[in-house]
């Protein structure tokens, strides 16, 4: 994986490191992915169906990106309609991931 930061500046990489840590904790460590294709599909599904749509983000006042965009429309409010996203097979409902 290539570096996401300027040489010698560890703070540039904080956002990328945070995302990859979340991805590993919430998805990759929980699934027995056997192939690269399975991993690629699971990551794409996680990002498109959960992380960008339903997961609450502290930087958005604990709203999901869709909720935030609907509440604060910018650039024409391009958020997908809640409930219309693909429901991924990787997701398990738990107190950590409220419906």
GITAUR-V124347 format. One record per backbone hydrogen bond with DSSP energy under -1.0 kcal/mol. NH is the residue of the N-H (numbers start at 0). CO is the residue of the C=O. E is the energy in kcal/mol with one decimal. If there is no record, write none. Layout:
nh co e
NH CO E
NH CO E
//
This chain:
nh co e
8 5 -2.0
11 8 -1.1
13 10 -1.2
16 12 -2.8
17 13 -2.4
18 14 -2.4
19 15 -2.7
20 16 -2.3
21 17 -2.3
22 18 -2.9
23 19 -2.4
24 20 -2.4
25 21 -3.0
26 22 -1.7
27 22 -1.6
28 23 -2.6
29 26 -1.3
32 30 -1.4
38 34 -2.1
39 35 -3.1
40 36 -2.6
41 37 -2.4
42 38 -2.6
43 39 -2.3
44 40 -2.5
45 41 -2.5
46 42 -2.5
47 43 -2.6
48 44 -2.8
49 45 -1.5
50 45 -3.0
51 46 -2.3
53 49 -2.1
54 49 -2.8
56 62 -2.0
59 56 -1.6
60 57 -1.3
61 56 -1.7
67 63 -2.9
68 64 -2.5
69 65 -2.5
70 66 -2.1
71 67 -2.7
76 73 -1.4
83 80 -1.9
96 93 -1.4
//
